[in-house]
Amino acid sequence: MVRGRLFLILNFFVMRPQFFAAINQICDEKNIPYEKVLETVKAALATAYRKDFGSKEEEVEIILNETGEFATVLLVKEVVEDVENPNIEISLAEAKKMKGDVQVGDEIKIDVTPMEYGRIAAQAAKQVILQRLQEAERDSLYDMFKNRENEILSAQVMRVEGGSVHISVEKHNVVLGPRDQISGEKYYTGKRIKVYLDKVVNTNKGPQLSISRTHPNLVVRLLEMEIPEVAEGDVKVKSIARDPGFRSKVAVWADEEKIDPVGACIGQKGVRIQSVMDELGGERVDIIEWSKDPKEFIATALQPAKIAEVIIVNDGTDIRVRKRAAVFVEEEERPMAIGKKGQNVRLASDLTGFELDLYNLEQLPAFKEKLSELIKTDRRIGDEDLEDIPDGASDADEVIEAAASSLQASDGDWGSLSKAVVTKLEKAGYKNLADLNGMELPALEAIEGIGKASAKKIAKELL
């Protein structure tokens, strides 16, 4: 479309009414300032003139007048006593013939407007305009979006090709890659969506917009749009954990006691949070109250499960050791604490920043005794120190496997390993236990998806 309108601009450079209409249309389509397009056209006309009538050294000025019929071409020369370069200089005597009061050192502009241009000149001008318009469009795109990083943008789906979704963001085409799409969400031409602008990077191919529907901050920005208390800062989002398309947990806090941060976010009959979930394609958003007390925060983050007790093993004071907490639940609360495919405990861990180990409540006395012994040694407590607590699992991975332990692998070549472990091994390329013969514990732990607890179970099967 732009190439077609260049014909109007370059057709012997006549200032027909369509000329400025074509420029205005290019500005609207490409979101480029009118002045930039005019500068581009002037540069193209100057290039065309030099191509047919002048030389590369000549300084040419183009004047576009909406009331005139032709573009005016002026040749700019410096007035000198003795001319050394006629392309850029003119003698004082010659200059006085054109302008009586001219002096040495002045610039004089000579009207050299031709009545027509050659095909080669017009083609050269066309190439200049196309190149300059592309550069102007890239600059406009970068300037427009650079200061809007970390914001939500409204977009419309233009087409879907393979796994990528091409969308229009304020008249600019941007690709929403597969990793930035919400799992299970349907995209179709004309669909309006909101995307999160993560960052804008200037590359050799022009600015690249990194947009996402899966970024955790998309949820935060949607809360700001739907909830005035969040937008105004009365309610603060302290942390967020997200499993895009399925579930998010958001911790909120209000400094003023009279403000209920959770109630403000949920709204009357849940209308506020429902608007956010609708925009996310039905993704569940849990709002919980943040607490300065990590024990209370962890217990709340694991809702709807009822937590009996939380013990902070490592509070993050020593940066060499990751923050870790032991969570104790009644047997009947364990499945709820873990969640489907471990989702609840995983999101709670991300939300609180603590590695969470789940234990049965009856393990509490033994755990406290073991922890007390370790504290007396006055050394850092590592992951392996608390693995041998009797009568139960010591970490979330093993708890998840224990919950599925009744579903044993049907293939006899895997012994009594659970389906969860077998699936991970098969995904890593192992067909049966025989393929693992000779592997030591560290090698088993290095298999993707296999933790220390699972590695120990495999090692027992190999004995």
C-alpha positions in Angstrom: 0.0 0.0 0.0 2.8 2.4 0.8 4.6 1.5 -2.5 1.4 2.4 -4.4 1.2 5.8 -2.8 4.8 6.5 -3.6 3.7 6.7 -7.3 1.7 9.8 -6.4 4.7 11.3 -4.6 7.2 10.5 -7.3 5.1 11.1 -10.5 7.4 13.9 -11.9 7.2 15.4 -8.4 4.1 17.4 -9.3 2.2 18.7 -6.2 -1.2 17.3 -7.0 -3.8 17.3 -4.3 -3.2 13.6 -3.9 0.4 14.2 -2.9 -0.2 15.5 0.6 -3.1 13.1 1.1 -0.7 10.2 0.3 1.8 11.6 2.9 -0.9 11.9 5.5 -2.1 8.3 4.9 1.5 7.0 5.3 1.8 8.9 8.6 -1.5 7.4 9.8 -0.7 3.8 8.8 2.9 3.7 10.0 2.4 6.1 13.0 5.3 8.3 11.8 5.3 12.0 12.5 4.3 14.2 9.5 7.5 16.2 9.6 9.6 13.0 9.4 7.8 11.9 6.3 8.2 15.4 4.7 12.0 15.3 5.4 12.1 11.9 3.8 10.4 13.1 0.7 12.6 16.1 0.5 15.7 13.9 0.7 14.3 11.7 -2.0 13.6 14.6 -4.4 17.1 16.0 -3.8 18.6 12.5 -4.6 16.5 12.4 -7.8 17.7 15.9 -8.9 21.4 15.1 -8.3 20.9 11.8 -10.3 19.6 13.6 -13.4 20.8 17.1 -13.3 23.6 17.7 -10.8 26.4 16.0 -8.9 26.8 14.4 -5.5 28.7 17.4 -4.1 25.9 19.9 -4.7 23.9 21.1 -1.8 20.2 20.9 -2.7 17.3 22.3 -0.8 13.7 21.2 -1.5 10.7 23.4 -0.7 7.3 21.7 -0.7 4.4 24.2 -1.0 0.8 22.9 -0.7 -0.5 25.8 -2.8 2.1 25.3 -5.6 2.0 22.8 -8.5 5.6 21.7 -8.4 8.2 21.0 -5.7 10.8 23.8 -5.8 14.5 22.8 -6.1 17.1 25.2 -4.8 20.8 24.9 -5.4 22.7 26.4 -2.4 26.1 27.9 -3.2 28.6 30.0 -1.2 29.6 33.4 -2.6 33.4 33.6 -3.1 35.9 35.9 -5.0 37.6 33.0 -6.9 35.7 29.8 -7.6 37.6 26.6 -6.9 34.6 24.2 -6.8 31.7 25.3 -9.1 29.5 22.6 -7.5 29.3 24.4 -4.2 30.7 27.9 -5.0 29.7 30.9 -7.1 31.6 34.0 -7.9 30.6 37.4 -6.5 30.0 38.8 -10.0 27.6 36.0 -10.9 25.9 36.2 -7.6 25.3 39.9 -7.9 23.4 39.3 -11.2 20.9 37.3 -9.1 20.9 39.4 -5.9 22.3 42.9 -5.8 23.2 43.1 -2.1 25.0 39.8 -1.8 28.5 39.7 -0.3 31.4 37.3 -0.1 30.7 34.6 2.4 26.9 34.7 1.9 24.9 31.8 0.7 22.8 32.1 -2.3 19.9 29.9 -3.4 19.3 29.3 -7.1 16.0 28.0 -8.4 16.9 25.0 -10.6 13.5 23.3 -10.6 13.2 21.0 -13.6 10.0 20.4 -15.4 10.4 16.6 -15.4 12.6 13.8 -14.1 13.9 10.7 -15.7 12.9 7.1 -14.8 16.2 6.4 -13.1 15.9 9.4 -10.9 12.4 8.6 -9.9 13.5 5.0 -9.0 16.4 6.3 -6.9 14.0 8.6 -5.1 11.6 5.8 -4.5 14.4 3.7 -2.9 15.4 6.6 -0.6 11.8 7.1 0.5 11.3 3.4 1.3 14.6 3.1 3.2 14.0 6.3 5.2 10.4 5.4 6.0 11.6 2.0 7.4 14.1 3.8 9.5 11.6 6.4 10.7 9.1 3.6 11.5 11.7 1.8 13.6 12.6 5.0 15.5 9.0 5.8 16.0 8.3 2.3 17.4 11.2 2.4 19.8 10.4 5.9 21.0 6.7 5.0 21.5 7.2 1.8 23.5 10.5 2.2 25.4 9.0 4.3 28.1 6.1 1.9 28.4 8.0 -1.2 29.5 6.3 -3.1 32.4 2.9 -1.9 31.3 -0.2 -3.5 29.8 -1.0 -2.9 26.1 -4.3 -3.5 24.3 -3.9 -5.7 21.2 -5.9 -7.4 18.5 -5.1 -10.7 16.9 -4.4 -10.3 13.2 -3.6 -14.0 12.3 -2.4 -17.2 13.7 0.5 -19.1 11.9 1.8 -22.3 13.3 2.5 -21.8 17.0 2.9 -18.0 16.7 0.1 -15.4 17.1 0.6 -12.1 15.1 -1.1 -9.2 16.8 -1.5 -5.5 16.2 -0.4 -3.3 19.0 -1.2 0.3 18.3 -0.8 -0.2 14.5 2.4 -2.1 14.9 2.7 -5.8 14.2 4.2 -7.9 17.0 4.6 -11.7 17.4 3.3 -13.4 20.5 5.5 -16.6 20.7 4.3 -20.0 22.0 6.1 -19.6 25.3 4.3 -16.3 26.0 0.8 -17.7 25.3 -1.5 -18.9 28.0 -1.8 -22.7 27.8 -5.2 -23.7 26.3 -6.2 -20.2 25.3 -7.8 -19.9 21.9 -6.6 -17.2 19.6 -8.5 -16.1 16.4 -8.5 -13.2 14.0 -10.1 -10.2 15.5 -9.8 -11.3 19.1 -8.9 -8.5 21.5 -6.5 -9.3 24.3 -4.2 -7.5 26.8 -0.5 -8.2 26.8 2.3 -7.3 29.1 5.2 -5.4 27.6 8.3 -6.9 29.3 11.0 -5.0 27.5 12.0 -3.2 24.2 15.3 -4.0 22.6 16.8 -2.1 19.7 18.4 -4.5 17.2 19.9 -4.3 13.7 16.5 -5.3 12.4 14.7 -2.6 14.4 13.1 -2.5 17.9 11.9 -5.9 19.2 8.9 -5.9 21.6 9.0 -8.7 24.1 5.3 -9.2 25.0 3.7 -11.9 27.1 0.4 -13.3 28.4 2.2 -15.5 30.9 4.4 -13.0 32.8 3.4 -12.8 36.5 3.3 -9.0 36.3 0.4 -9.2 33.8 -1.7 -10.3 36.8 -0.3 -7.4 38.9 -1.1 -4.8 36.2 -4.6 -6.2 35.7 -5.2 -5.9 39.5 -4.1 -2.2 39.2 -6.6 -1.7 36.4 -9.6 -3.3 38.1 -8.9 -2.3 41.8 -8.6 1.4 42.7 -7.0 0.6 46.0 -4.1 -1.3 44.3 -3.7 1.5 41.6 -3.6 4.2 44.3 -1.1 2.2 46.5 -3.4 1.7 49.4 -3.2 -2.0 48.8 0.3 -3.3 47.9 1.1 -6.5 46.0 4.0 -8.0 48.0 4.6 -11.1 45.9 3.0 -13.3 43.2 3.4 -16.8 42.0 1.8 -18.0 38.8 1.1 -21.2 36.8 -0.2 -19.5 33.6 -3.6 -20.6 32.5 -4.3 -22.5 35.7 -3.7 -20.7 38.9 -2.0 -17.7 40.5 -1.4 -16.8 44.2 -1.1 -13.1 45.0 0.0 -11.8 48.4 -1.4 -8.4 49.3 -0.9 -6.0 52.2 -2.4 -2.7 53.5 -0.5 -0.4 55.9 -3.8 1.1 57.2 -5.7 -1.3 59.5 -9.1 0.0 58.3 -8.4 -1.4 54.8 -9.1 -5.1 54.2 -6.5 -5.9 51.4 -8.1 -9.2 50.5 -11.6 -7.9 50.5 -10.6 -4.9 48.4 -9.1 -7.2 45.7 -12.0 -9.7 45.7 -14.8 -7.1 45.7 -18.4 -7.5 46.4 -19.5 -11.0 45.4 -16.1 -11.5 43.8 -16.8 -9.1 41.0 -13.4 -7.4 40.9 -11.3 -10.5 40.9 -13.6 -12.2 38.4 -12.9 -9.4 35.9 -9.2 -10.3 36.3 -9.8 -14.0 35.9 -11.9 -13.4 32.8 -9.1 -11.5 31.1 -6.8 -14.4 31.9 -9.1 -16.9 30.2 -10.5 -18.3 33.5 -7.2 -18.7 35.3 -7.9 -19.0 39.1 -6.4 -16.1 41.1 -6.1 -16.6 44.9 -5.7 -13.5 47.0 -4.0 -14.0 50.3 -2.9 -11.6 53.0 0.9 -11.1 53.3 2.4 -11.3 56.8 5.8 -10.1 58.2 5.8 -13.4 60.2 7.2 -16.0 57.7 5.4 -18.8 59.6 2.1 -17.2 59.3 2.7 -16.3 55.7 3.7 -19.8 54.7 0.6 -21.2 56.5 -1.7 -18.8 54.6 0.1 -19.4 51.3 -0.7 -23.1 51.5 -4.5 -22.5 51.9 -7.0 -24.1 51.5 -5.0 -26.8 53.5 -5.0 -26.4 57.3 -1.4 -26.3 58.5 -0.7 -27.6 62.0 2.8 -26.0 62.4 5.6 -24.4 60.5 9.2 -24.5 61.5 11.8 -22.1 59.9 14.9 -24.2 59.2 16.9 -21.5 57.4 15.6 -17.9 57.4 17.9 -16.6 54.7 20.3 -14.8 57.1 23.1 -16.9 55.6 22.9 -16.2 51.9 24.9 -19.3 51.1 21.9 -21.4 52.2 18.5 -21.2 50.6 15.6 -20.2 52.7 13.8 -23.4 54.0 10.9 -24.3 56.1 9.3 -27.5 57.4 5.5 -27.7 57.2 3.5 -30.2 59.3 0.0 -31.3 58.4 -2.5 -33.9 59.4 -2.6 -36.9 57.1 -6.0 -35.9 55.6 -4.7 -32.4 54.8 -1.7 -33.6 52.9 -3.3 -34.0 49.4 -4.8 -30.5 49.7 -1.5 -29.0 50.8 0.3 -30.6 47.9 -2.4 -29.8 45.3 -2.9 -31.3 41.9 0.4 -32.3 40.4 2.1 -30.5 43.3 0.7 -27.1 42.2 -0.3 -25.7 45.6 2.9 -26.4 47.4 5.0 -25.2 44.4 3.1 -21.9 44.1 3.3 -21.4 47.9 7.1 -21.9 47.7 7.4 -19.4 44.9 5.2 -16.9 46.7 7.0 -17.0 50.1 10.5 -17.5 48.8 11.0 -20.6 51.0 11.8 -24.1 50.0 8.9 -26.0 51.7 9.3 -29.6 53.0 6.0 -31.3 54.0 5.8 -33.7 56.9 3.1 -35.7 58.7 2.2 -34.1 62.0 3.4 -37.2 63.9 6.9 -36.6 62.7 7.0 -33.3 64.6 8.7 -34.5 67.8 11.4 -36.4 65.9 12.0 -33.4 63.6 12.4 -31.0 66.5 14.8 -33.4 68.2 16.9 -33.8 65.0 16.9 -30.0 64.4 17.9 -29.3 67.9 20.9 -31.6 67.5 22.0 -29.9 64.3 21.7 -26.4 65.8 24.1 -27.5 68.6 26.7 -28.3 66.0 26.8 -24.7 65.0 27.1 -25.4 61.3 25.0 -24.8 58.3 22.0 -27.1 57.9 22.0 -28.7 54.4 19.3 -30.5 52.5 20.6 -33.8 53.4 20.6 -33.2 57.2 16.9 -33.6 57.6 16.2 -36.4 55.1 16.2 -39.2 57.6 13.3 -38.1 59.7 11.4 -41.3 60.5 7.9 -42.3 59.4 7.5 -40.1 56.4 8.8 -38.1 53.4 11.2 -35.3 53.8 10.6 -33.1 50.8 7.8 -32.0 48.6 8.9 -34.1 45.6 8.8 -37.2 47.7 5.5 -36.3 49.2 4.0 -36.0 45.7 5.4 -39.4 44.8 4.1 -40.8 48.1 0.6 -39.5 47.3 0.7 -41.5 44.0 2.5 -44.5 45.5 -0.6 -46.7 45.2 -0.4 -46.2 41.4 2.6 -48.5 40.7 4.1 -48.7 37.3 2.5 -51.4 35.2 5.7 -52.4 33.5 7.4 -55.1 35.7 10.8 -54.0 34.5 10.5 -51.0 36.8 10.0 -52.9 40.0 7.9 -51.1 42.6 8.8 -47.6 41.4 5.8 -45.3 41.2 4.4 -44.1 37.9 5.6 -40.5 38.7 9.3 -41.7 38.9 9.0 -44.1 35.9 7.5 -41.2 33.8 10.5 -39.0 34.6 13.0 -41.9 33.8 11.3 -42.7 30.6 11.3 -39.0 29.6 15.1 -39.0 30.3 15.5 -41.9 27.8 15.7 -45.0 30.1 13.6 -48.0 29.2 13.9 -50.1 32.3 15.9 -50.6 35.5 18.5 -52.5 33.6 19.5 -49.3 31.9 20.4 -47.8 35.3 22.6 -50.6 36.5 26.0 -49.4 37.8 24.8 -45.8 38.4 25.8 -44.4 41.7 23.5 -42.1 43.8 25.0 -38.8 42.5 24.5 -39.9 38.9 20.9 -40.8 39.6 20.3 -37.5 41.2 21.6 -35.8 38.1 18.8 -37.2 36.0 16.4 -34.4 35.1 13.3 -34.5 37.4 14.9 -36.9 39.9 15.5 -35.6 43.4 17.5 -37.0 46.2 14.6 -38.9 47.7 13.6 -40.5 44.3 17.3 -41.4 43.6 17.4 -43.3 46.9 14.3 -45.3 45.9 15.8 -46.1 42.5 19.0 -47.2 44.2 17.1 -49.6 46.5 15.5 -51.1 43.4 18.9 -51.6 41.8 20.2 -53.6 44.8 
